[in-house]
Amino acid sequence: MSITLKDCLALPSMSFGTVIAGASGLDRIVSSVSVLEFFEHESYDLDVFTPNELVLSAFYDFKNDVKMQCEAIKDLSNTGSIALVLFYVGKILPYVDKKLIQTADEQGFPLIVLKNDSYRIKYSDIITDVMGVIVRDQVLSKDFISSTEKRLAQMPTELRTMENLLRIMSNHYKCNLLLSSSSQVYFQASYRPSYLLNDPDYFCNLFRDSSSGYASKDVEQDGAEFHIYKMDFSNGKDTRMTLYASCHNTVLNEKIISDMCACTGFFSSVWGYSIDLQSPHALLSLIFKTEEAAAKKYLRNSNISFERISNLIIISSGNGSMEPLQGEICRLFKEYHKFYLADQIDNHLVILSSFILSDSLDYALYDDLHCFVEKYDEKATFFMDRGNKDMASLKQTYRDYLKTEPALQKIFLNRRNWDNHDIMLSQEVMSLSKTSNKRTEYLFSIIDSLSHDRDDLLKTLAIYMIDCDSKLNAAAQMLYLHRNTVTYRLNKARQLTNTSFNLMPAAYDFYTALAIWRYHNVETT
C-alpha cells in the first residue's frame, strides 16, 4: 500500500505522460483508478469520498468548457482523488487552458498529459499497469498500519474526518465498518456498492452475549452469507470503543481487525483531534470532523442545546504558543460565567459558545477576547461569526474560514479581528481573481491606473479604505506620514481615476479592487 504517483509515472503506459501542474502532489499514494467523462457540478456528490484515486479523462462531455473543467478538478480534489491523467489532448480536448493549469497548481493536484503522439495508449493500458502494481504491493505489504498512517498524513485538512479514515480501511478490505463508543455515538463507512449489513443496532444485538475483545460470526440474510467481526479496544485514556466489520465475499481475521482498531487512533495521533468522549470538549471534533449524526447524538446525550453553541470563534496564536493563549481565553470565559466548549483543531483554538452582542456582558467578553488576542502576538488572529441556525451552517462557516484564511491575512493586512463579512469579501475576491468579465476588467483597470505612480498610491489607498475605514488621521498615523501628504495622494488618485471613491457605489468598487491587489501582491509568512 505504498505505490505513489511518482512510482506510477515509471510504468510503461504512464511513461508517456508529462506533469504540467500540481507537481507538489507526486508523493501521494495511489490505491485505485477511475474514469471520468461526464460531470455535473450541481449534482456532484461531495459526500462520496474515494480516497487516493487516480482519474483518467479526455473531458469528452465538456471539452470546450474550461470553467467546467476547473470545477471538475476542484471537486475531484475535494472528494479524495489525487491526480488526473488527460487523454487525447489535441484530438478530443483541443488544448489545456492556462486556467486549468492554474487551478491544478492551486489545489496541489497533479495534472498529467499524455504526449501528442501517444494516442495509441488506451485507458485500459494505464488501468492494467497501475492496478497491477497496486495489487502486487498489497499482496507483498505486511505493514497496513504504517502505510495507512502515511496516507492520512497526506490528506488535506478539510477532508480529515473519522468517516474518511474508516473509508480508507473499508475500501482496502472491502467491508462495512461501524465504530461505536460506550455512549453509543457511531461512525460508519460503507464499501460501495453498499449491499452489506450496516445497521448499528443489528451489530450490537448480534454480539450482546459475546465476551469482551475479539469475536466473529457468520450469518445468512436474504440468501447471502455474511461474515461479521467485532473487537473492543481502548482509544486513548479511558475511551472504550468497539469496531464492527461486515463483509460478503471477503474473509477477515483477528490480526486485520486489530490493525484497523490501531489505525482509528490516528484520528488523534496524526491529525490531533480529540476522541475522548468523556469530555464535552470532544464535541468540537465530532462537529467538524465527523458526519452530523454523531455530533447531534452527543449533543442529545449531553443535554446541550444547539443554541448554547451557535457562535463559532476561531483563534490562531501567530508566532506564540497555543497553550498559554488557550488557558487565558478559557479563564476569561469562566470569569464571565459563560458556557463554552474549546479544543485545538487544525492548528487553531476553536470555541463554541453563544453571544448576543447587544447584551452588555456578552459584548464586554467579546471585546476582552479579541483585545487579548491582538496583544498576545502581532500575528495572532481572532474570528467570530454572527451565529448559526444549525449544525450544517456551523460546519460550513468553519470550512469557509479555513479556505479563506490565507486571503484574509493578505487583504486585511493590518487588522486581525475578522467576521463573516470579511469571509464573504475574501470569497468574492478569490472568485473575481479567477474570472474574466466586464466587472473584473473594470476592477483591474483601477489597479492599473494607480500602479505606476511613484507615490505608492495603491498602498496609501488600501490603508486608507481597508485598514482605516476611510479615516484620514488614522491612515496618516499608520503610514507615518503627515495628513497633508496623505490628502495629496488621495487627491492624486481621484485625478488619475477621475472618480470620487468616497461615495457609493464607487467606494465599494475601489475597496474590492484594492482587496484584489493585496490578494495578488502581499506576501504573508
N, C-alpha and C positions, 0 to 999 in steps of 0.2 A: 504493500500500500504506500509506496514511496515514489511512484513514477511521476516526474514533474513534466511541465510543459516543455522545458528545455530538453529533457530526455526524448520527448516525442518528436521534436524537430530533427533529431538524428535518424529517425526511421525512414525507410526508403520513400514512401509516398509523401511524408511530411518534409523531406529534404528539398522539395521543390518550392517550399514556402518561404516568404520573406516577411519578417516582423516589421511593420510600418508604423506601429503605435503601441503604447502600453507595455514597453519592454520591461518596466519595473515589476511586472507580474509573472515573469517567466519561471520563477521558482515555485509557483503554485502546483499543488498535487492534482493530477487528473484521475478521476475514478470512473467516468463514463463518457459516452459520445452520443450526441443527438443531432437531428437535422431540423432546421427552421427555414421555411419558405413563405409562410403566411403569418401575418402578425396584425393584431388589432389592439392598439394601446388601451382603448377604453375598456376592453373586456379581458385584458391580460391579467391573470390571477397572481398578484404579488404574494399571496399566502402560500402558493405552491413553491416550495423551496427544494431545488435539486442541487445538492452540494457537489462542487468540483466537477462540473460537466463541461466538456469541450463541445462547442456548437459548430456545425458546418452549414453554410448557406451561400446562395447566389443572390439573395434578396429578390427572388423572382417576382413575387407579387407586388413589391414596392421598389422596384429597381430604379424608378425615376423620381422617387420621393425621398429626398435627403433628410427632411425633418423626421419622417417615419423611421428611417434607418438609424438616426441618432437616438430616437426614443427606444428602438429595439435594443441598442447597445446598453442604454441605461437600465432597462428592465431586466435584461439578461444578467447584468452585473448585480442587480438588486435581488435576484432570485437564485443565486448560487453558481451561475455559470462563470467559468474562469477565463475563457478566451473564445474568439470567433475566427474560423478559417473561411475566407471568402473565395468561392469558386468562380470561374468563368468571367473574370474581370476583363472587359473589352468585348465580350461576346454576349453575355446576358446583362450583367451590370456594366453600364457604359464606362464608368470610371469611379475611382474612390475620391469622394469630395473631401476638401480640406476640413470641413466642419465635422465630418465623420471621424477623421484622424484626431482632431482636437478633442472631440467627445471621448474617444477611447483613451487618449492620454490623461484627460481629467479624471476618468474613472479608474485609471491604472489597469485597464482592461486590454490585454494583448490582442491586436488585430493582425492577422496573418493572411497575406495574399499569395496565392499560387501564381507562379510565373506565367506570362502570357503564352509561352509555348508548351504549357503543361495541361492543355485541355483534355488530354488522354487520361489524366488522373480522375478517377471516379470517387464518389462518396464512399462506396464500399471498400475502396483501397485503403483509405485512411481509417475507416471504422475497423477493418480487419487488422491492420497493423497496430493501431493504438490499443484496441481491446485485447489483442493477443498478448502484448507485453503486460497489460494490467492483470489479466488472468494469471499469467505465469508468475508475476510478482506476488499476487495474493496466495498462490499455492506455496511459494517458497518463503514468504514472510512469516515469521514467528512472533513478531512484536507488534500486535494490533494496538496496544496501548500507546507506545511512543509515536507511531505514525498518526494515530488519531489526535494526539496532543499537537503534533506539527500542523495538521490541517486546521485545528481550532485556532492556533496562534495566527494563521494566515487570514482568518475570516474577518471581514470588515466589521467595525463596531456596531453598525446598525443591524447586522444580521446575527449578532451574538445573543441567541435566545436558547433556553433549555430545550424547546421543541426542535430547533435546528441541530443541537448537539445530539439529541436522540435520533433525529432523522439520518444523520451520518451513519450511525450504528445500524439503524433499521434498514437502510439501503444496502449496506455491506452484507448483512446476514440475511436479508430478505425475510424480515419478520416484523410483526407489530410489537411495539413496546409501550408499556404503561409504567410510569414511575409514580409511586404513591408514598405519601408521608403518613405519620401516625395521626395527623389532624385531618386526614382524608382529602388533602389537596393533591390533585392529579396533574401529571404532564404526560402527553401522548404523542406518539409518532406512528403513522401507518405506512406500511410498504405498499406502493402502488403497483398493480391495481389492488385496491383495498377490499379483498373478499375474505379477509381473515377476521377472527374474533377480536373485538376491541372494546367490549363493554366493561367498565371498571367494576361494577357490582358482580358481574359474572366471574371475574378473576378472583375477587375477594372471597366469594362464596365457595368457589371450587377448592381453594386451599385453606378454608376456615379451620379444618381439623388437622392440618399438617403441622409438623414441628417447625420451630424456627430454623432459619438457614436455607439450604437449597432443597428444592423438591421439583418433580416433574410428573406430568400426567398426559395420557393420550385420551382424547375424547372424539366422539363422532357427532357431526351435526350436518343435517341435510345431505346425508350420504357421503360426506367427506370426512377424512380423518385429520385431526389437528394435534400438533404437539404443543403442550403448554408447559412453561417453565416459570419458577419463582425463586427469588433469592432475597433474604432480608440482610441488610447491612447498615453500617453507620457511615454517615456522610458528614464528617467534621463535628467536633464537640459531641453533643448528646443527640444529634439529629438522626432518628431512626428512619430508614427508607426501605421500600420494597420495590424491586424491579420484576415486572411480569413480562414474559415474551410469548407470543403465539406464532406458529408457522405451519404451513401446509406441506409443501414439498421439500422443506429444509429441515435438517436434524441438527440441533444444537447440543451442547453438553455443559457440565458444570464449569469447566475452565472458561468457555466462551461467555457464559452468563457472568462469571466473576470478573472477567476483563471489562465487560460493559458496565458493571457496577463501579469499577475503579474509574472508568472514564467519566462517569457523571460528576466525579469530584473536580474535573477540570473547569466546571462552571465557576468554581471558587478559585482554584489554584492557578489557572491560566487566565481566566477572564476577570477574576477579582470580584465576582458578585456573591452576595450573601444568600445562603440557602438554609440558614439557621432559623427554622420555622417556629422556634420557641420565642423568638424576639419579634415584636410588631414591626421593627425597622426593616425586617426582611421583606415586608410588603412592597418596598420600592423595587427590589429585584423582580418580584412577581409581576408588578405592573408593567415595568419597562422591558423585562427580559423573558417573559413568558406570554402565552396567549391569555386573553382576558378572563377565561373561565376560572383559572387558578387564583388570580387576584380577587375576583368577585367572591369566590368561595371563602377565601381567607378573610376578606372584609366581613362577611356574614358571621364567620366563626368567632371573629374578634370583637363583634358588636361595634364596628367603626363605620359610621355613615359616610358616604362619599362627600357630603357637604363639608365634613371636617378636614378634608384633604384636597379640596378642589383647586387650591392655588399651588403652582409649581415655582420653586426657586432653584436656580442653578448657579453655583458659585465656583469659580476657579481661583486657585491660590497664587497664580502668576509664578514668580520665582521663589515664593515662600513655601514653607512646609504646610501640608494639608491638616495634620493632626491638631496643632495649636489653633488653627483657624476654626476647625470644626468644634473644638472644645469651647471657644469663646462664643461662637454662634449659638450653640446649644445652651450655654449659660444665659444668653440674652432671652431666649425663648422661655426658659424656666423662670427668669426674673419677672417676666411679664405674665407668668402663669398661662402660657399659650400652648395648646396642644399642637404637637408636630411629630413628624417622622423624618429621620435623616439617615443617609447612608452615602458612602463613596461609590459612585458608579461612573465608569468611563472617564476616570481621572478628574471628576468633578464632585463637589459636595452637592447632593440633590436633596431637597427638602420639600415635603408636602405639608401644607397647613391650610388655614382659611383666613383670609384678610378682607375686611370691609374698610377701605381707606377713608371713608367718611367718618368712621369711628376714630376718635382721638387717640385711644390707646393703640389700636391697630396701626394707625399712621405713625405714631411715635416709635413703635417697634420696627416698622419698615424703614423709617429714617435712621434708626440706630444701626440696623443691619447693614444697609448699603454704605453708610458712612464708615463703619468699622472696616468693611471690605476694602474700600478705597484707600484707607490709611494703612492697611495691613501690608500691601505691596503695590508698587507702581503699576504692575501689570495684572493685578488681580481684577476679576470681573464679577458683576452681580446682575442676574436676570430674574425678574419676577413677572409672571403673566397676570392677566386680569381675571383669572378664574376660568374653570372649565365645567361644562354641563354634564359630562360623563367620562367614563374611563377611556373611551376611544379618542375623545378630544384631548384628554391629558397626554396620552401616548403620542398623538400627532404633534402636539406642541413640543414635546421632548425631541422627537425626530427632526422637526423643523429647526429647532435650535442647533442640534449637532451639525446639520447640513450647512447652516448659515453662519456658524461661529467664525470661520476664517474671514468671511466677508464682513461681519460685524466689526471685527478687530481692525480691518482696514478702513472701512467707511467712517466709523466713529472712533477715530484715532485718538482723540483727546477726551473721550467720555467712556466710562466703563460701567455705567448703570443703564441697563437695557430693558426693553419691554416688548410686547407683541408688535407694536407699530414699527419698531426697529427691525424685527424679523421680516415683516411684510415688505418693508422698503428694500432690505437686502435681497429678498427673493425676487423682487421686481428688477433690481439692478443686475442680478445674476442672469435673469431671463433676457433682459434687454441686451446684455453683452453677447448673447448667442444668436440674436435675430437681426435681420436687416429689413427695415421698412422706413416709411417716411418719418415716423417719430424718432427712430434711432438715428437716422441721418441728421435730423434737426438737433438732437442732443449732442451728437458728436461734432456738429458744426459749431456749437457753443464752445466746446472744449478746444477745438482747433483755432477759433478766433482769439482765444486768450493764451494759448500755449507758447507762442513765440515771443511774448513780451518779456523784457529783462527785469521787470519789476515784480516778478513772482505773483502775477495776478491770480492764477489758479489757486495757489497756496493761500493767498490772502482771502480770496472769496470763499474758499472751503472752510477756513477757520471762522470767518465772519458768519456764514449762513448755517453750517452744520454744527460747529462746536459752540458757537456763542449766540445762537438764536437771533442773528442779525442785530446784536447789540454792539455798538461801536466801541465803547470804553472797554468792554470785556475782550473784544478782538485785539485792540491795541495792547492790552496788558499781556495777552497770550503770545502775541508776535514780538513783544519787547520793542514796540515802535510808538512814536508819538501819534496821537489820534489824528492829527492833520495829515500825516503820511498815509495812514490807513484810508482817510477820506479821499485823498488824492488818488489812491489806487482804485477805490471803488468807483469814483467818477470816471476814471480812465476805462474801467471795464464796461461802464454804461455806454461810453462813446464808441468803443470797439464793437460792441454787440448791438448798439442802437436800441437798447431795451432797458426799461426801468424794472430791475429784477426784484425790487422790494414789494411789488404788487402782484397779487394773484391774478391769473394762473401762471404768469411768467415766473414767479418765485418758486413754484413747485418744479417747473421745468429746469430752472437753473440748479436747484437743490439736487434734483435727480442726476443732472449732467455732472455735477461736482462729485456726487457719490460714485458714479461710474468711473470718473477719472481716478479717484482714490482707489477704487477696487482694482484697477489695472496697474497702478503705479506705486502704491505703497507696499513696502516690504515689511513683513512682521517677523518677529523671532519668537 
